Amino acid sequence: MGIFKIEGGIRLKGEITPQGAKNEALQILCAVLLTPEKVTINNIPDIIDINKLITLLGNLGVKIEKIGSGSYTFQSDEVNVDYLETEAFKKEGGSLRGSIMIVGPLLARFGKGYIPKPGGDKIGRRRLDTHFEGFINLGAKFRYNREDHFYGVEAPDGLVGADMLLDEASVTGTANIVMAAVLAKGKTTVYNAACEPYLQQLCKMLNSMGANITGVGSNLLTIEGVEKLGGCEHRILPDMIEIGSWIGLAAMTRSEITIKDVSWENLGVIPNVFRKLGITLERRGDDIFIPEHKDGYEVKTDIDGSILTIADAPWPGFTPDLLSIVLVVATQAKGDVLIHQKMFESRLFFTDKLIDMGAKIMLCDPHRAVVIGHDFKSQLKATTMSSPDIRAGISLLIAALSAKGTSIIQNIEQIDRGYERIDERLRAIGAKIVRE
């Protein structure tokens, strides 16, 4: 197991370019199963979770060729669907949360899809009901083996379009249902659909392959089924979660950093949420410039003077993946912040590690924490800690880079699951971080 050794309290300076969006890549890669023709995808992040999915596709029989840094071609003309029933697949599919999204494309094209209970972050219950209820609405038969936690859906006669109202605006659930519906007979309407940029990108890619999806960007998608899809070329957006992470890093270390090529039009409320924390962001073309915050940053209270509350919500609300970053940044703000994590009941449990470093945090319940900012009058202190999940891991890394002394972060494979060569990229802007 690797560790990061970090010498904190150093101000950074320079430019950093965000990787391709992990959450988009997981969907886009699964979509290559929908066509026998060649699909080219650019800006794929080189991270553990994505590489695991690419390996899984290869084991399914997809022909994969790397044509450049972050660029691959995929051709699914000889898919071995029988691989889904092997012990090797049960082990492989169970190690990756994103593997659930191969089910929709396989069901649509081959009439069956299986998946073991997916792995991923230990941040609370992550239900799969939305996915499978959608497939059932399209005419698939569902089965579940409780003994080995193995899910299956089958539609040997093909899927048929249907009207459905999703019980939650699940991003992966919407993606899975859309990928199944594009090859179904007739029209499908999906109400309460997720509308995150990742999902919009998937729909745009599918339409470029010959699908007929309207309402993209709204919570009502209409899908007219087609008989087949063709190949295409697609470029993945920059990762908005990584962009938010770099904003938080710049503020906490009081560093002057430019984040390059961020695709401003796809950031939604993210810049404004950080501005509410008092952080100065400047738009320079398609870049974000964060100046050195020599005098810190002051939290903006609500209009009536009450404590600022930052909560997650479905898009266009604030993404839950950045609440851990916001919480860490708030520990050195001037003022107090209530963090309300609505979606996952275990995501705030990493706060005990920040409290050990000297942060003033009151965990009210599994979903809410009050952060009392230090205003840099008291620096966080270095410690040894372990990364529980991807987003908590990057938050602890940011805390360590701002802390006084040398910190050790264990279980860094969690960070590598979502952040590409993070130690190299941080060293390029002056961080003292070593991987051992």
C-alpha positions as CSV (number, residue, x, y, z in Angstrom):
1,M,0.0,0.0,0.0
2,G,1.5,3.4,-1.0
3,I,1.7,6.5,1.1
4,F,2.1,10.2,0.4
5,K,4.6,12.1,2.6
6,I,3.7,15.8,2.5
7,E,5.5,18.9,3.8
8,G,2.8,21.5,4.4
9,G,2.7,25.2,4.8
10,I,4.3,26.0,1.4
11,R,2.7,28.5,-1.0
12,L,2.3,27.1,-4.5
13,K,2.4,29.0,-7.8
14,G,1.8,28.1,-11.5
15,E,-0.7,26.5,-13.9
16,I,-2.5,23.2,-13.7
17,T,-4.7,21.6,-16.3
18,P,-7.6,19.5,-15.2
19,Q,-7.9,15.9,-16.4
20,G,-10.8,14.5,-18.3
21,A,-14.0,14.0,-16.2
22,K,-14.0,10.7,-14.5
23,N,-17.8,10.5,-14.1
24,E,-18.3,11.3,-17.8
25,A,-15.7,8.8,-18.9
26,L,-17.4,5.9,-17.0
27,Q,-20.6,6.5,-19.0
28,I,-19.0,7.1,-22.3
29,L,-16.8,4.0,-22.2
30,C,-19.8,1.8,-21.5
31,A,-21.6,3.3,-24.5
32,V,-19.0,1.8,-26.9
33,L,-20.9,-1.5,-26.4
34,L,-23.9,-0.2,-28.3
35,T,-22.3,-0.4,-31.7
36,P,-20.1,-2.8,-33.7
37,E,-18.4,0.2,-35.3
38,K,-15.2,1.9,-34.2
39,V,-15.6,4.6,-31.5
40,T,-12.8,7.1,-30.8
41,I,-12.7,8.8,-27.3
42,N,-10.3,11.6,-26.4
43,N,-9.2,13.1,-23.0
44,I,-9.7,9.9,-21.1
45,P,-8.2,10.3,-17.6
46,D,-5.4,7.8,-16.7
47,I,-6.8,6.8,-13.3
48,I,-7.4,3.5,-11.5
49,D,-11.2,3.4,-11.9
50,I,-11.1,4.2,-15.6
51,N,-8.3,1.8,-16.3
52,K,-10.2,-1.0,-14.5
53,L,-13.3,-0.3,-16.8
54,I,-11.1,-0.4,-19.9
55,T,-9.7,-3.7,-18.8
56,L,-13.2,-5.0,-18.2
57,L,-14.2,-4.0,-21.7
58,G,-11.2,-5.8,-23.1
59,N,-12.1,-9.0,-21.3
60,L,-15.6,-8.7,-22.8
61,G,-14.0,-8.9,-26.2
62,V,-13.9,-5.2,-27.1
63,K,-10.9,-4.4,-29.4
64,I,-9.0,-1.5,-27.8
65,E,-6.2,0.5,-29.2
66,K,-4.4,3.4,-27.5
67,I,-3.7,6.0,-30.2
68,G,-2.2,8.8,-28.0
69,S,-2.2,10.2,-24.5
70,G,-5.7,9.9,-23.2
71,S,-7.0,8.8,-26.7
72,Y,-8.3,5.3,-27.5
73,T,-10.3,3.5,-30.2
74,F,-12.9,0.9,-29.2
75,Q,-14.6,-1.6,-31.4
76,S,-17.3,-3.9,-30.0
77,D,-17.9,-6.2,-33.0
78,E,-17.0,-9.5,-31.3
79,V,-18.4,-9.1,-27.7
80,N,-18.3,-12.3,-25.6
81,V,-21.5,-12.0,-23.6
82,D,-20.8,-15.4,-22.0
83,Y,-18.0,-13.7,-20.1
84,L,-20.7,-12.1,-17.9
85,E,-21.4,-15.5,-16.3
86,T,-17.8,-16.3,-15.3
87,E,-16.3,-16.2,-11.9
88,A,-13.6,-13.8,-13.3
89,F,-16.3,-11.3,-14.2
90,K,-18.0,-11.5,-10.8
91,K,-14.7,-10.6,-9.2
92,E,-13.8,-7.9,-11.7
93,G,-17.2,-6.2,-12.0
94,G,-17.6,-6.1,-8.2
95,S,-14.5,-4.0,-7.7
96,L,-15.8,-1.0,-9.6
97,R,-19.0,1.1,-9.1
98,G,-19.1,2.3,-12.7
99,S,-19.4,-1.3,-14.0
100,I,-23.1,-1.1,-13.4
101,M,-23.4,1.0,-16.6
102,I,-22.4,-1.9,-18.9
103,V,-25.8,-3.5,-18.2
104,G,-28.0,-1.0,-20.2
105,P,-25.9,-1.2,-23.4
106,L,-25.6,-5.0,-23.2
107,L,-29.3,-5.4,-22.5
108,A,-30.2,-3.2,-25.5
109,R,-27.9,-4.9,-28.0
110,F,-27.6,-8.5,-26.8
111,G,-30.8,-9.0,-24.8
112,K,-29.2,-9.6,-21.5
113,G,-26.9,-8.0,-18.9
114,Y,-25.5,-9.2,-15.6
115,I,-23.5,-7.5,-12.9
116,P,-22.3,-8.4,-9.4
117,K,-22.9,-5.9,-6.6
118,P,-20.6,-3.0,-7.6
119,G,-17.9,-1.7,-5.3
120,G,-16.6,1.9,-5.1
121,D,-16.5,4.5,-2.3
122,K,-17.7,3.6,1.2
123,I,-19.8,6.7,1.7
124,G,-23.2,5.1,2.5
125,R,-25.9,3.2,0.8
126,R,-25.9,3.6,-3.0
127,R,-29.1,1.9,-4.3
128,L,-29.5,0.4,-7.7
129,D,-33.3,0.3,-7.8
130,T,-33.6,3.2,-10.3
131,H,-31.5,1.3,-12.8
132,F,-33.4,-1.9,-12.7
133,E,-36.9,-0.4,-12.4
134,G,-36.0,1.5,-15.6
135,F,-35.0,-1.8,-17.4
136,I,-38.2,-3.5,-16.1
137,N,-40.3,-0.6,-17.5
138,L,-38.6,-1.2,-20.9
139,G,-39.8,-4.9,-20.8
140,A,-36.8,-6.7,-19.2
141,K,-37.2,-9.5,-16.7
142,F,-35.2,-9.0,-13.5
143,R,-33.5,-11.6,-11.3
144,Y,-31.3,-11.3,-8.3
145,N,-29.2,-14.1,-6.6
146,R,-29.0,-13.1,-2.9
147,E,-26.3,-15.7,-2.2
148,D,-23.6,-14.1,-4.3
149,H,-25.2,-10.7,-4.8
150,F,-25.6,-11.1,-8.6
151,Y,-28.0,-9.0,-10.6
152,G,-29.4,-9.9,-14.0
153,V,-31.9,-8.5,-16.6
154,E,-33.0,-10.3,-19.8
155,A,-35.1,-9.3,-22.8
156,P,-34.6,-11.9,-25.5
157,D,-37.4,-10.4,-27.6
158,G,-35.9,-6.9,-27.3
159,L,-36.9,-3.8,-25.3
160,V,-40.0,-1.7,-25.9
161,G,-40.2,2.1,-25.3
162,A,-42.2,3.2,-22.2
163,D,-43.1,6.3,-20.2
164,M,-41.4,6.4,-16.8
165,L,-40.9,8.7,-13.8
166,L,-37.6,8.0,-12.0
167,D,-37.8,7.7,-8.2
168,E,-34.6,9.7,-8.0
169,A,-32.6,11.8,-10.4
170,S,-29.8,9.3,-10.4
171,V,-27.0,10.2,-12.9
172,T,-25.8,6.6,-13.5
173,G,-29.4,5.4,-13.4
174,T,-30.4,7.9,-16.1
175,A,-27.4,7.0,-18.2
176,N,-28.1,3.3,-18.0
177,I,-31.8,3.7,-18.9
178,V,-30.9,6.1,-21.8
179,M,-28.4,3.6,-23.2
180,A,-31.0,0.8,-23.0
181,A,-33.8,2.9,-24.6
182,V,-31.9,4.1,-27.6
183,L,-32.2,0.7,-29.3
184,A,-35.7,-0.1,-27.9
185,K,-38.7,-0.3,-30.2
186,G,-40.8,2.9,-30.1
187,K,-40.7,6.0,-27.9
188,T,-39.4,6.3,-24.3
189,T,-39.9,9.3,-22.0
190,V,-37.8,9.7,-18.9
191,Y,-39.1,12.2,-16.4
192,N,-37.0,13.4,-13.4
193,A,-34.0,12.5,-15.4
194,A,-30.6,13.7,-14.3
195,C,-29.3,16.5,-16.4
196,E,-25.6,16.9,-15.3
197,P,-23.1,17.8,-18.0
198,Y,-21.9,14.2,-17.9
199,L,-25.3,13.0,-18.9
200,Q,-25.6,15.8,-21.5
201,Q,-22.3,14.7,-23.0
202,L,-23.5,11.0,-23.2
203,C,-26.7,12.1,-25.0
204,K,-24.7,14.2,-27.5
205,M,-22.4,11.3,-28.2
206,L,-25.3,8.9,-28.7
207,N,-27.0,11.3,-31.0
208,S,-23.8,11.6,-33.0
209,M,-23.9,7.8,-33.3
210,G,-27.5,7.9,-34.8
211,A,-29.7,8.0,-31.7
212,N,-32.7,10.3,-31.4
213,I,-32.7,11.9,-28.0
214,T,-34.4,15.2,-27.3
215,G,-34.7,17.3,-24.2
216,V,-31.0,17.1,-23.5
217,G,-30.1,19.3,-20.5
218,S,-33.6,19.1,-19.1
219,N,-35.2,16.7,-16.7
220,L,-37.5,15.3,-19.4
221,L,-35.8,13.2,-22.0
222,T,-37.6,11.8,-25.0
223,I,-35.9,8.9,-26.8
224,E,-37.1,7.5,-30.2
225,G,-35.6,4.1,-30.5
226,V,-33.5,3.3,-33.6
227,E,-32.4,-0.1,-35.1
228,K,-28.7,0.4,-34.8
229,L,-26.0,2.9,-33.9
230,G,-22.7,3.8,-35.7
231,G,-19.3,4.9,-34.7
232,C,-18.2,8.4,-33.7
233,E,-15.5,10.5,-32.2
234,H,-16.0,12.1,-28.8
235,R,-14.0,14.3,-26.4
236,I,-14.5,14.2,-22.6
237,L,-15.0,17.4,-20.7
238,P,-12.5,18.6,-18.1
239,D,-13.3,17.2,-14.6
240,M,-15.4,19.8,-12.7
241,I,-14.6,18.0,-9.4
242,E,-10.9,18.3,-10.0
243,I,-11.4,22.0,-10.9
244,G,-13.1,22.5,-7.6
245,S,-10.3,20.7,-5.8
246,W,-7.7,23.0,-7.3
247,I,-9.8,26.1,-6.3
248,G,-9.9,24.7,-2.7
249,L,-6.1,24.0,-2.8
250,A,-5.3,27.5,-3.9
251,A,-7.4,29.1,-1.2
252,M,-6.2,26.8,1.7
253,T,-2.5,27.3,0.8
254,R,-3.0,31.0,-0.1
255,S,-1.4,30.3,-3.5
256,E,-1.6,32.0,-6.9
257,I,-2.8,29.3,-9.3
258,T,-4.2,29.3,-12.8
259,I,-6.5,26.4,-13.7
260,K,-6.4,26.0,-17.5
261,D,-9.2,25.2,-20.0
262,V,-12.0,24.6,-17.5
263,S,-15.0,24.8,-19.8
264,W,-16.7,27.6,-17.8
265,E,-20.1,27.0,-19.4
266,N,-20.2,23.5,-17.8
267,L,-19.2,24.5,-14.2
268,G,-22.7,25.6,-13.2
269,V,-22.8,27.1,-9.6
270,I,-19.4,25.8,-8.6
271,P,-17.5,29.1,-9.0
272,N,-20.3,31.0,-7.0
273,V,-20.3,28.5,-4.2
274,F,-16.5,29.1,-3.7
275,R,-17.2,32.9,-3.9
276,K,-19.7,32.6,-1.1
277,L,-16.7,31.3,1.0
278,G,-14.9,34.6,0.2
279,I,-12.6,33.1,-2.4
280,T,-11.7,35.4,-5.3
281,L,-12.0,33.8,-8.8
282,E,-11.2,35.6,-12.0
283,R,-12.3,34.4,-15.4
284,R,-9.5,34.7,-18.0
285,G,-10.7,33.4,-21.3
286,D,-11.5,29.7,-20.5
287,D,-9.2,29.7,-17.5
288,I,-9.7,30.4,-13.8
289,F,-7.2,32.6,-12.0
290,I,-7.0,32.4,-8.2
291,P,-4.9,35.2,-6.7
292,E,-2.8,34.7,-3.5
293,H,-5.3,35.3,-0.6
294,K,-2.8,37.0,1.7
295,D,-5.5,38.3,4.0
296,G,-7.5,35.1,3.9
297,Y,-11.2,34.8,2.8
298,E,-14.3,35.8,4.6
299,V,-17.6,33.8,4.5
300,K,-20.6,35.7,3.2
301,T,-23.6,35.2,5.5
302,D,-27.2,34.9,4.3
303,I,-29.1,38.1,3.6
304,D,-30.6,38.0,7.1
305,G,-27.2,37.5,8.7
306,S,-27.7,33.8,9.5
307,I,-25.0,31.2,9.0
308,L,-24.1,30.3,5.5
309,T,-25.4,26.8,4.5
310,I,-23.9,24.9,1.6
311,A,-25.8,21.9,0.6
312,D,-25.7,19.4,-2.3
313,A,-28.5,19.0,-4.8
314,P,-29.2,17.4,-8.2
315,W,-27.9,19.5,-11.1
316,P,-28.0,22.4,-11.6
317,G,-27.5,22.4,-7.8
318,F,-24.1,22.0,-6.1
319,T,-22.5,18.6,-6.7
320,P,-22.1,16.4,-3.6
321,D,-18.6,15.4,-4.8
322,L,-17.3,18.8,-3.8
323,L,-18.8,19.1,-0.3
324,S,-15.7,17.5,1.2
325,I,-13.5,20.1,-0.4
326,V,-15.8,23.0,0.7
327,L,-15.7,21.6,4.3
328,V,-11.9,21.6,4.4
329,V,-11.7,25.1,2.8
330,A,-14.1,26.4,5.5
331,T,-11.8,25.3,8.3
332,Q,-9.5,28.4,7.5
333,A,-12.3,30.8,6.5
334,K,-13.2,33.9,8.5
335,G,-16.7,32.9,9.6
336,D,-18.8,29.8,10.1
337,V,-20.4,27.4,7.6
338,L,-23.0,24.7,7.9
339,I,-22.3,21.8,5.5
340,H,-25.4,19.8,4.6
341,Q,-24.6,16.5,2.8
342,K,-28.0,15.2,1.8
343,M,-27.2,12.3,-0.5
344,F,-24.7,10.1,1.4
345,E,-24.9,9.3,5.1
346,S,-21.3,8.4,5.6
347,R,-19.4,11.0,3.6
348,L,-18.8,13.4,6.5
349,F,-17.2,10.8,8.8
350,F,-13.7,11.8,7.7
351,T,-14.1,15.0,9.7
352,D,-12.5,13.3,12.8
353,K,-9.2,13.4,10.9
354,L,-9.5,17.2,10.4
355,I,-10.4,17.6,14.1
356,D,-7.2,15.8,14.9
357,M,-5.3,18.4,12.9
358,G,-6.9,21.2,14.9
359,A,-10.0,22.1,12.8
360,K,-13.1,23.3,14.7
361,I,-15.9,21.1,13.4
362,M,-19.1,20.0,15.1
363,L,-20.6,16.9,13.5
364,C,-24.3,17.4,14.1
365,D,-25.5,14.1,12.6
366,P,-24.4,11.9,9.6
367,H,-25.5,14.6,7.2
368,R,-24.6,17.9,8.8
369,A,-21.5,19.6,10.1
370,V,-20.8,23.1,11.4
371,V,-17.3,24.4,10.6
372,I,-15.9,27.3,12.7
373,G,-13.2,28.9,10.6
374,H,-9.8,29.7,12.0
375,D,-9.2,32.7,9.6
376,F,-5.5,31.4,9.4
377,K,-4.9,32.5,13.0
378,S,-4.3,28.9,13.9
379,Q,-2.6,26.6,11.3
380,L,-3.7,23.0,10.9
381,K,-1.1,20.6,12.3
382,A,0.4,17.7,10.5
383,T,-0.6,14.2,11.3
384,T,-0.8,10.6,9.9
385,M,-4.2,9.7,8.4
386,S,-5.8,7.3,5.9
387,S,-7.9,8.1,2.9
388,P,-11.4,6.6,3.2
389,D,-12.7,7.5,-0.2
390,I,-11.7,9.5,-3.3
391,R,-13.1,12.9,-2.3
392,A,-12.3,12.7,1.4
393,G,-8.8,11.6,0.2
394,I,-8.2,14.8,-1.8
395,S,-9.6,16.9,1.0
396,L,-7.2,15.4,3.5
397,L,-4.4,16.0,0.9
398,I,-5.3,19.7,0.7
399,A,-5.4,19.9,4.5
400,A,-1.9,18.3,4.7
401,L,-0.5,20.8,2.1
402,S,-1.8,23.7,4.2
403,A,-0.7,22.2,7.6
404,K,2.4,22.9,9.6
405,G,4.8,20.0,9.5
406,T,5.1,16.7,7.6
407,S,1.9,14.6,7.2
408,I,1.5,11.0,6.0
409,I,-1.5,9.9,4.1
410,Q,-2.1,6.2,3.8
411,N,-4.3,4.2,1.5
412,I,-3.6,6.6,-1.4
413,E,-4.9,4.1,-3.9
414,Q,-8.3,5.8,-3.0
415,I,-6.9,9.1,-4.3
416,D,-5.4,7.5,-7.4
417,R,-8.8,6.1,-8.3
418,G,-9.9,9.6,-9.2
419,Y,-6.9,11.9,-9.7
420,E,-4.3,11.4,-12.4
421,R,-0.6,11.5,-11.4
422,I,-1.6,13.9,-8.7
423,D,1.8,14.0,-6.9
424,E,3.7,14.8,-10.2
425,R,1.2,17.6,-11.0
426,L,1.4,19.1,-7.5
427,R,5.2,19.0,-7.5
428,A,5.1,21.0,-10.8
429,I,3.5,23.9,-9.0
430,G,5.9,23.8,-6.0
431,A,4.3,21.2,-3.6
432,K,6.6,19.0,-1.5
433,I,4.9,15.7,-1.9
434,V,6.6,12.3,-2.2
435,R,5.0,8.9,-3.1
436,E,6.5,6.0,-1.2
